[in-house]
Amino acid sequence: MKINSPSSLCVGPTNNGSQALSETTMKFNHTLGATLAAALLATACGKKEEVAATPAPAPAAAAPAAAAKTSVEVLHYWTSGGEAKSAAALKAMLQAKGHEWKDFAVAGGGGDNAMTVLKSRAVSGNPPTAAQVKGPAIQEWAAEGMLASIDSVAQAEKWDELLPKVVADVMRANGSYVAAPVNVHRVNWMWANPEVLKKAGVSDMPKTWDEFFVAADKIKKSGNVALAHGGQNWQDFTVFESVVLGVGGPAFYKEALVKLDPAAIASPTMTKALNTFRKLKGYTDPASTGRDWNMTTAMVIGGKAGFQFMGDWAKGEFTAAGQKPGEGFLCAAAPGTANAYTFNIDSFIMFKLKDEGAQKAQADLASAILSTEFQEVFNQNKGSIPVRLGHDMAKFDDCAKLSATDFVETAKSGGLVHSIAHGMAVDPAKTGAIQDAVTQFWNDDKLTVADAQKRIAQAATN
């Protein structure tokens, strides 16, 4: 679909007296294309200095610039303690290859804020070298024709043999690798403070939702917060998907939250899941609204709360605080999900760039990401597990070893499912709409379960 530059609709010259944007040709796909179009209009009609600020290619005669290190701008949203340590490991490896790392960290929103910034940069013709993007969003960016193939690296390093098929499929578009996977996160984790549990008389990690509510009542009576929760939409959605998985099992989860089957969404099983989800809110603290996930984890670390439902990036916060699994904190699958595994994969897409130095840097970045050295260091800091098959787990803790074992076993049993809350299951537009319906239900006690089911069903069809 051919889109003429909207600069012709704006009044007044650009800083250089010429049109701000030349005619742009772009294939628009789903809501990404619509969002890019809106951002393109805003760029052309907004602050002109932002367009003019896009650097021009260096003159061919500038020999000293050609000899300088290649600047690699990497957009990501790893900003908490454990995440920042992980990003620093990648930065060190790329610098060792002779490149200059230009950090472009965007905090907040579970990555949503970073995606807003990325779209604005992309339509201005100034994308970063690489960006943290995952799931179906990878294919949406590829459909725009903006991503570079990294098949040369993938073939040389035998990614088809190194990666589980479920991971490799997400990283490809039109048969070519366009993204490099960093890790595998398990989302359906439950974290606990053993001292808080002991004080309340809770002897074991609950395996069912009924057991959880019994334990939560005891913790509440002991004077602590039973469930640490950050009241942000993506955190609400993270808890919700674990509840649906625990109540309905993997097969139901796939029908309801991956295939978005209307019958599953309207079923008594979903009704039970929503009732369970709503009941959890009574065990959170009044100050939970808007709290970041890592500050929520800090409540468990500091002995103020008993449990938290969060992906294994939370473990990075425990370890950064000097705690060890089985001693300072406990880990277990969320109630009812021991035989299931919701996965989330961090990955980096590479944008098409003309500069050969930048292309070389992208190849080096992709290679570094899949190296055994980086996979070892990064995943121990981040709390996740290596994405490479057969990676030696000897140096990893018991939580990571359990995750690695369960990943392989659930892949065989059918219990391995895509996380909808973390952008792995359906396209971003539907994910966002369903997430909004879930968080509205969480925050508005006047909404009935039947209303929530109708809103989720409607969001799934948009």
Residue, then its C-alpha position, 0 to 999 in steps of 0.5 A: m500500500k503506497i502512502n504519500s508523505p503527510s508532510s504535504l498536509c502540514v503548513g510551514p517549511t521544515n528546518n532545511g526549507s525542503q519537505a520533511l519526508s519524501e514519499t514513503t512506500m510501506k506495506f501495512n499489516h494489522t495495527l502495527g501499520a496503522t500505528l506507524a501511519a499515525a506516528l508518520l503523520a505525527t512526525a511530519c506535522g510535529k516538531k520538525e527538528e526531530v526529523a531534521a535531527t536524523p544524521a546524514p551519511a558521513p562524507a566518503a572523504a572522512a577517513p577518521a570516521a570510517a576508522a572509528k568504532t561502529s556504534v551499536e544502538v540497542l533498544h531494550y527494556w531491561t532496567s531492573g537490578g537483575e535485568a540491568k546486570s544481564a544487559a551489561a553482560l551483552k554490552a561487554m561482549l559486544q565491546a570486546k568485538g570492537h563495537e561501541w554499545k549505545d544503550f537505549a533503555v526504555a523503562g516501564g509498561g512491561g515493554d509497551n513504552a519501549m515499543t511506542v518509542l521504537k515505532s516513532r523511531a522507525v517511521s522517522g527513518n532512524p531505527p536503532t541497530a537492534a531492538q528487543v521485540k518478541g512473539p508475533a510482533i516479530q512477524e509484523w515488523a518483518a511484514e513491513g519489510m524493515l528487518a534484516s535477515i541474519d541467516s548468514v549467522a544462523q547457518a554458520e552457527k547451526w541455529d536449526e540444531l541449537l534451538p528448539k523448534v518452537v523457538a526457531d519458528v518464532m524467530r523466522a519470517n518467510g523462512s529466514y531468521v530475522a531475530a536472535p533469541v536470548n533465553v526462555h522464561r517460564v511465566n507460571w512461577m510462584w515465589a515465596n518467602p519461607e520465613v513469612l510462611k513459617k511465621a504463618g504456619v504454612s509448611d508447604m508451597p500450595k499445589t492447588w488453588d484451594e491450598f493457596f487460599v488456605a495458606a493466604d488466609k493464614i499469612k493474612k492473619s499473621g499480619n503480613v500481606a499474603l499476595a504481593h502484586g503490582g497493579q499494572n495491566w500487564q501484571d494483572f494479565t500475568v496473574f490471570e493467565s496462570v489462574v486460567l492455566g491452573v484452573g483449566g489445564p493446558a488444553f483449555y488454556k490453548e483453546a481460550l487464550v491462544k486459539l481464542d475460541p469463543a466457546a472456551i471463553a464463554s465456558p463454565t471453566m472460564t467462569k471458575a477461572l475469573n472467580t478465582f482471579r477476583k478472589l486473589k485481589g482480597y489478599t493484596d495490599p491497598a498500595s498495590t496500584g501502579r507498583d512496578w513488578n520489581m518493587t513488588t518482588a522486593m516485598v517478598i524479599g524483605g519479608k513483607a509479603g508471602f507470595q508473588f506470581m511472576g515470571d522467572w525474571a523475578k528470581g534475578e531480583f532475589t539473587a541480586a539481593g544475595q538470596k538463594p533458592g531454598e533458603g532466602f526464597l522458594c520457587a514452585a509452579a503456580p497452583g495447578t500448573a506443575n505439568a504446564y509451562t507458559f513460555n516467554i522468549d526475549s529476542f532482538i530484531m535487526f533492522k535493515l541498515k545500509d552501513e556495512g559496519a552496522q551490518k557487521a555489528q548486527a552479525d556480531l550481536a546475533s552471534a554473541i547472543l547465542s554464544t555459550e558464554f553469554q547464555e551462561v552469564f546472562n541467564q544466571n543474572k536474569g533468572s531465565i534458562p538458556v535457549r540453546l538445547g543441551h546447555d550444561m546446567a551445572k552452574f545454575d540453581d535448583c529453580a533454573k534446573l527445574s525450569a529446564t527439565d519442565f521445559v523439555e517434558t512439557a514440550k513432549s506432553g503438550g503442556l508447553v504453551h505460549s504466554i499471552a500476557h507476554g506477547m507470545a500467543v496472539d497478535p499485539a492488537k488482540t493481546g492489548a484488547i484482552q489485557d484491557a478487559v482483564t485489568q478492568f475486571w480486576n479493578d472494577d468490583k462492579l463488573t460481573v464475571a459474565d460481563a468480563q467473559k463478554r468483554i474478553a470475547q469481544a476483545a478476542t474478535n477485534 
